[in-house]
Amino acid sequence: MLEISRIKENKEEIINRLKLRNVDMTIQINMILELDEIKKKYQQHLEKYLFIINKTSKSIGEHLKKKEIELSQELKKIVALIKNEVTELKNIIIDLEKKIYNLLIKIPNIPHIFVSSDNVIIEQWGNISDLPLFKHYIKKI
């Protein structure tokens, strides 16, 4: 399976080498890259929310030490709301990862660099047209 980092670095080369296998995966590769960018944006938002939760939780402890209970209760409510957002973001990221994975597994391995588009028959034997084609599947009427 191709890695996303490899696709990002060599997108055009991968597309061209897959065309040697008579497979055009341009749309799928572009979708993978777009979904990965979207996933990164959600991941950044998730990290910001986790940072805010961490900082707010520390300040809640400080306010409790100072006996500022009302303020700490308000901050706890805010943290609870942010945690709900974090859960939603994690679910979105998981869905995006599944979509990316499902697209990645459909992309075949790319041919080696030395494989050319002009495959030449080196050796052939027998007459291909004389071979029986699935006679055991033909029903006799």
Disulfide bonds with the S-S distance in Angstrom:
none
